């Protein structure tokens, strides 16, 4: 009986030793993919496909951010898509905005599975002029800065600011769930015809015939406790006929 008991003890010791070795030694030098360090290595521009490209390892997601001269903190532009994962290296992409941004820095920010920030990694272009030249110089935009009642005209196209229909922007220095927006009533003239439209600051470009317009800047900033009349606003629009070629 004692020999049987001793044999059982030896077997249990061997099993326990094997379990310890597996959990503490096996695979130490060769961790499985996904168990290594989470890194954000590069953030670049693919001019051919007009997209931002980021590379890294074990990232759960990657976001694109922009910072202007007036903002202490950056503004999130969007979330990149995982295009390729090969040999432990991930490639993430996100389209370059069609319209120029009022920015001095564009950077990528990565996150691991626990939501911990990795980075940031900035584009190699710094300052508004370098970024504009690198990303948007080849696109023939025209800029229209309009106050109430003013009209921009180019060829057979005209744009008049008629009214400010809405201003739900979050006041400067106040934490809000949503950023809000401005909605402008515009009178559009094209090829002898006139129509009135409402354009929101958060909708991106609007196509009118062969033209594309986008409301990209509002002055002044929203401030808590300050009520603005329509005459107080100056809005900036980008106008082009070239977006369909991008």
Buried (B, 14 or more C-beta within 10 A) or exposed (E): EEEEEEEEEEEEEEEEEEEEEEEEEEEEEEEEEEEEEBBBBEBBBEEEEBBBBBBBBBBBBBBBBBBBEEEEEBEEBEEBEBBEBEEEEBBBBBBBBBBBBBBBBBBBBBBBEEEEEBBBBBBEBEEBEEBBEBBBEEBEBBEBEBEBEEEBEEEEBBBBBBBBEBBBBBBEEEEEEEEBBBBBBBBBBBEEEEEEBBBBBEEEBBEBEBBBBBBBBBEEEBEEEEEEEBEBBBBBBBBBBEBEEE
